[in-house]
Amino acid sequence: MNISVVIPLLNEQESLTELHDWIARVMLSNQFSYEIIFIDDGSTDDSWEVIQQLSEKDHNVKGIRFLRNFGKSQALHAGFEKAQGEVVITMDADLQDNPEEIPELYDMIVNQRYDLVSGWKKKRYDSVISKNLPSKLFNWAARQTSGVQLNDFNCGLKAYNLEVVKNIDVNGEMHRYIPVLAKNAGFSNIGEKVVLHQARKYGTTKFGINRFIHGFLDLLTIWFLSRFARRPMHLFGALGVLMLLIGLGFTLYLGIDKVFVNPSGRLITDRPQFYIALSTMVIGTQFFIAGFLGEIVLRTKEDKKRYLVNDELNF
């Protein structure tokens, strides 16, 4: 199979038929063998009924339905687990991503040997204040922190070699950072393509300004995980040593001063250096404990299913 198109969605019943027909036309005109995997992330409208109807008419359509809304990352993870195509394309269900981009994305993966190609919505049809400006700031911070030089981390239109999606773990809200996850897994040939962005035709956006707050918190998380996930003691132990050295330095200073320099001076407990030494040594000990606990958790953790599937179609 040439292409798997993975489409997570939430309450997009109006756009699904039009999106399916558009993708099918592109696939047929380019003679691709394909599958379209819709992942219904707990929709409360008739999205699942539309997917069922599409699957009855077109056996290339497959569906996964969550019991409730688990989030876009979990939906992508479920789709990646089922995907079988040589190239995996992800796109949003709101018709803002253009299926006409698929042949070029496919070519970049298959013939130009990219591991991952991320879309770049250079010209956007979103609100400048609530989306465009925060997005620019977010992308700048992501580039500086991750070292992955992409202009648009959050574009839903991406293409992957099948091996990539089978070897990365997308969880929490890490769908924004799949290129970073891929790089950390060893897939470093990451490209970018300017793609057409279209104004939303139906419904309203499911993401508000708070997604950027969550995005920055996730960015800190992935920075930590990419460097210290396997050895948390390397971070917490280093901080613990630093705090203990500061505390030890003040303790030696106070001891030498009291014994040799000014024995008749004020009590050690009346001096601010005493409390600095005490606080830093306590904090240093707590960092060590955090590092040990992190190592223990890492060695005893069990993989747990992060979403529950209610129904599947054509698998």
C-alpha positions in Angstrom: 0.0 0.0 0.0 1.3 3.4 -0.9 -0.4 5.8 1.5 -2.2 5.8 4.8 -4.1 9.1 5.5 -4.6 9.4 9.3 -7.3 12.0 10.2 -8.1 12.7 13.9 -11.4 14.6 14.4 -13.8 16.0 16.9 -17.3 17.1 15.8 -16.6 17.6 12.1 -19.7 15.9 10.6 -20.2 18.6 7.9 -16.7 18.3 6.4 -16.1 14.6 6.4 -17.8 13.6 3.2 -16.3 16.5 1.2 -12.9 15.7 2.7 -13.2 12.0 1.8 -14.2 12.7 -1.8 -11.4 15.2 -2.3 -8.8 12.7 -0.9 -10.2 9.9 -3.1 -10.0 12.1 -6.2 -6.3 12.9 -5.5 -5.5 9.2 -4.9 -7.3 7.9 -8.0 -5.8 10.6 -10.3 -2.3 9.6 -9.1 -3.0 5.9 -9.0 -2.1 5.5 -5.4 -3.2 2.5 -3.3 -4.4 4.0 -0.1 -6.4 3.8 3.1 -8.1 6.7 5.0 -8.2 6.2 8.8 -10.6 8.4 10.6 -10.2 8.6 14.4 -13.3 9.9 16.1 -12.0 11.4 19.3 -15.3 11.3 21.2 -17.5 13.4 18.9 -20.9 14.3 20.2 -22.4 15.0 16.8 -23.0 12.6 13.9 -19.4 12.3 12.8 -19.2 8.5 13.5 -22.4 7.9 11.5 -20.9 9.7 8.6 -17.7 7.6 8.8 -19.8 4.5 8.9 -21.6 5.6 5.7 -18.3 6.4 4.0 -16.9 3.0 4.9 -19.9 1.2 3.4 -19.4 3.0 0.1 -15.6 2.9 0.1 -13.7 0.0 1.6 -10.5 2.2 1.7 -12.2 4.1 4.6 -11.4 2.8 8.1 -12.6 4.2 11.4 -11.6 4.2 15.1 -14.0 5.5 17.6 -12.9 6.5 21.2 -15.3 6.1 24.1 -14.7 9.8 25.0 -12.4 12.6 24.1 -8.9 11.6 24.8 -7.0 14.2 22.8 -5.4 14.6 19.4 -2.1 12.9 20.5 -3.9 9.7 21.5 -6.0 9.8 18.3 -2.8 10.0 16.2 -1.2 7.2 18.2 -4.2 5.0 17.5 -4.0 5.8 13.8 -0.3 5.2 13.7 -0.7 1.8 15.2 -3.1 0.7 12.5 -1.5 2.4 9.5 0.0 0.1 6.8 1.0 2.5 4.0 4.5 3.0 2.9 3.9 6.7 3.6 1.7 8.0 6.4 0.0 11.4 5.8 -1.7 13.2 8.7 -4.2 16.0 8.2 -7.0 17.8 10.0 -10.6 17.1 9.2 -11.7 20.7 9.0 -10.8 21.2 5.3 -8.1 23.7 6.1 -5.4 21.2 4.9 -5.3 20.7 1.2 -5.2 17.0 -0.1 -3.7 18.3 -3.3 -0.4 18.5 -1.4 -0.3 14.7 -0.9 1.5 13.7 -4.1 4.4 16.1 -3.5 4.7 15.0 0.2 4.7 11.4 -0.9 7.5 12.1 -3.4 9.6 13.8 -0.8 9.4 10.7 1.5 9.8 8.0 -1.2 12.2 9.6 -3.7 13.9 12.3 -1.8 14.4 10.0 1.2 13.1 12.2 4.0 12.0 10.5 7.2 9.4 13.2 7.9 8.1 16.3 6.0 6.2 18.9 7.9 3.8 21.4 6.3 4.4 25.1 6.7 1.3 27.2 6.5 3.2 30.3 5.4 0.0 32.2 4.6 -2.7 31.6 7.2 -6.4 32.4 7.3 -6.6 32.5 11.1 -7.0 35.4 13.6 -3.8 37.4 13.8 -4.1 38.1 17.5 -5.4 34.8 18.8 -3.5 32.4 16.5 -0.9 33.9 14.2 1.2 35.9 16.6 1.1 33.3 19.4 2.0 30.7 16.9 5.1 32.6 15.7 6.3 33.0 19.3 5.6 29.3 20.0 7.5 28.1 16.9 10.5 30.3 17.7 10.7 28.9 21.2 10.3 25.3 19.9 13.2 25.9 17.4 15.5 27.3 20.1 14.7 24.5 22.6 14.6 21.5 20.3 17.2 22.3 17.7 14.7 21.2 15.0 14.6 24.1 12.4 10.9 24.1 11.3 8.8 27.2 10.8 5.5 25.5 11.7 5.6 22.7 14.3 1.8 22.7 14.8 0.8 22.2 11.1 -1.5 19.1 11.0 -0.4 18.3 7.4 2.7 16.1 7.7 4.2 13.1 5.9 6.1 10.2 7.5 8.0 7.2 6.5 6.0 4.2 8.0 9.0 3.3 10.1 8.9 6.6 11.9 5.3 6.4 13.1 5.9 2.8 14.3 8.9 3.9 16.4 7.7 7.1 18.2 5.4 7.3 21.1 2.9 10.2 20.8 1.2 10.8 24.2 -0.2 13.6 26.4 -0.3 16.6 24.0 2.9 15.9 22.3 1.4 15.9 18.7 2.8 19.4 18.4 6.3 18.0 18.8 6.3 14.9 16.6 9.3 16.2 14.6 11.2 16.5 17.9 10.1 13.0 19.0 11.3 11.7 15.6 14.7 13.4 15.9 15.2 12.0 19.4 14.4 8.5 18.1 17.1 8.9 15.5 15.1 10.0 12.4 17.1 13.2 11.6 16.3 13.7 7.9 13.4 16.1 8.5 12.1 18.4 5.8 9.6 21.2 5.4 7.2 22.1 2.6 5.1 25.3 2.1 1.5 24.1 1.9 -1.8 25.9 1.2 -3.9 26.8 4.1 -7.6 27.4 3.7 -10.2 29.2 5.7 -12.4 27.0 7.9 -15.5 26.1 5.9 -17.7 24.5 8.6 -18.0 24.8 12.4 -15.6 26.5 14.7 -12.0 25.8 15.9 -11.7 23.3 18.8 -8.5 25.0 20.1 -8.3 28.3 22.0 -5.5 30.5 23.2 -4.9 28.1 26.1 -3.4 25.6 23.7 -0.3 27.8 23.5 0.1 27.8 27.3 -0.2 24.0 27.2 2.2 24.0 24.2 5.0 25.8 26.1 4.6 23.5 29.1 4.8 20.5 26.8 7.9 22.1 25.3 9.6 22.2 28.7 8.5 18.6 29.2 10.0 17.3 25.9 13.2 19.3 26.5 13.6 17.5 29.8 12.6 14.1 28.4 14.9 14.3 25.4 17.9 14.9 27.7 17.2 13.2 31.0 14.3 10.8 30.5 16.6 7.8 30.7 18.8 9.2 33.5 16.9 11.7 35.6 19.7 11.4 38.2 22.0 13.2 35.8 19.9 16.4 36.2 18.7 16.2 39.8 22.0 14.8 41.0 23.9 17.7 39.4 21.6 20.2 41.0 21.9 18.4 44.3 25.7 18.5 44.2 25.6 22.2 43.4 23.3 23.0 46.3 25.3 20.9 48.7 28.6 22.5 47.6 27.1 26.0 48.2 25.8 24.8 51.6 29.2 23.3 52.5 31.0 26.4 51.4 29.0 28.6 53.7 29.3 26.1 56.6 33.1 26.1 56.2 33.2 29.9 56.1 31.1 30.1 59.3 33.2 27.5 61.1 36.5 29.0 60.3 35.3 32.5 61.1 33.9 31.4 64.5 36.8 29.3 65.6 39.8 31.2 64.2 38.8 34.7 63.2 36.2 36.1 65.5 35.4 33.6 68.4 33.7 36.2 70.5 31.4 37.4 67.8 27.7 36.9 67.4 26.2 33.4 67.5 26.3 31.5 64.2 22.5 31.1 64.3 22.2 34.9 64.3 24.0 35.2 60.9 22.1 35.0 57.6 24.9 32.7 56.1 23.8 30.0 58.5 20.2 29.9 57.0 21.6 30.0 53.5 23.8 27.0 54.3 20.9 25.1 55.9 18.5 25.8 53.1 20.8 24.9 50.3 21.8 21.6 52.0 18.2 20.7 52.5 17.3 21.6 48.9 20.3 19.6 47.7 19.2 16.6 49.6 15.7 16.9 48.1 17.2 17.0 44.6 19.0 13.8 45.3 15.8 12.2 46.5 13.9 13.4 43.4 16.7 11.8 41.2 16.5 8.5 43.0 12.7 8.4 42.8 12.9 9.2 39.1 15.3 6.3 38.6 13.1 4.0 40.5 10.0 5.0 38.6 11.8 4.6 35.3 12.8 1.1 36.1 9.4 -0.1 37.5 7.0 1.7 35.2 4.5 -0.3 33.2 3.0 0.8 29.8 -0.6 1.7 30.3 -3.2 2.2 27.6 -3.9 5.9 27.3 -7.3 5.6 25.4 -10.2 3.3 25.1 -11.6 2.3 21.7 -15.4 1.9 21.4 -15.6 0.7 17.8 -13.6 0.0 14.7 -14.4 -0.2 11.0 -12.7 -2.3 8.3 -9.7 -3.4 10.3 
